[in-house]
Amino acid sequence: MHYKNGRQANEGDPVLLKDYTGKVITGTMHSLNPGSESCNASVAVVVPGGVNQFTCVTVGQCFYAEDAFNAIEADILPPPVADALPVAEEQSAQ
């Protein structure tokens, strides 16, 4: 079973997904059922007062949380530049 980007899914993984209304949900993957193509897992979501269980989640429509954040950062942040201190700051630092 694999996430949308191809990463292997494991129980306990932090995930991001959208519910049927399009709302973004964050939670923990559990109860994987490798025998099914769809509705093959559940996601536990911490909410005030307890935990909600989203059952009938299709793993292939979820993202591993760290992969999603890395993709977002790569898309919106400029690439890091080595030794990017301005000349004036470099001289005052010495």
N, C-alpha and C positions, 0 to 999 in steps of 0.2 A: 504494500500500500504506500502510495506516494502523494506528497502535497502537490499543489498546482505547479510549482517550479521543478518538480522531480525529486526533491529530497525525500528520503525514507521516513515514514511516519512511525513514531514510537509513543507508547503510553507515557503520559507525564510531560509531553512537549507543550510549551507555550504557543498558542496559535491565535491568528486573527481570521475572522470570517465575517460575512454579512448574513443577517437573518432574512427571512422572507419579506420583510418590509424594507430592506436595504440598509438597516442600521448595522454599524460595525460592532462586532462582538469580540472581546478578548477573553481567553480562558485557557483551560488545561485539557488536552486531549486524553480521553480514556475510553475503555470498553471497545477497543478495535475489533472489527469482525472481518477478517481478510477474505471470507468466502463470498462477500457481497460486493457488487460494483457500485451501488449507491446506498445511502442510509447505513453506512458501515462503521459509524463511531458515534461517540457522545462527547460533548464538551461541557466541563464544569465551569461556571462563571460565578465569581464571588460578587454578591450584591449585599446591600445593607440588610442585616438580619439573617444572612445565611448564604446558601449556594443555589443557583438555578442550574438545572440540568437541561442542556439542549441535546435532545436525542434526535436520531435520524439525520445526522450530519454526514455529508459525503466528504471524505478526506481530500479527494482531488479538487475540491472547491475551497480548501483552506490554505493558509500560508503559515509556515513556521515563522514565529514572531521576529526573531533576529534577522532572518533573510529579508523580511518585509522592510524592517528599519534600515538595513544596509542598502537595499534598492532605493529607498526614498532618499537617504543621505547622498548616495552616489548621483542621483538625478538632480538634487537641488543645491548641493554644496560644491563650491569650486574645488578642484583637486589641490591637495596640500603642496606647498612650495617649500623646498628645503632651504633653510637659513633665510627666511623671508623678513628678517628685521630690517627696517629702514636704516640707512647709513648713519643718521644722527643717533639713533638708539644704540647701534653697535658701538659707536665711539664712547657714548656715555656709560655703557655697560662695562667697559674696560677700565 
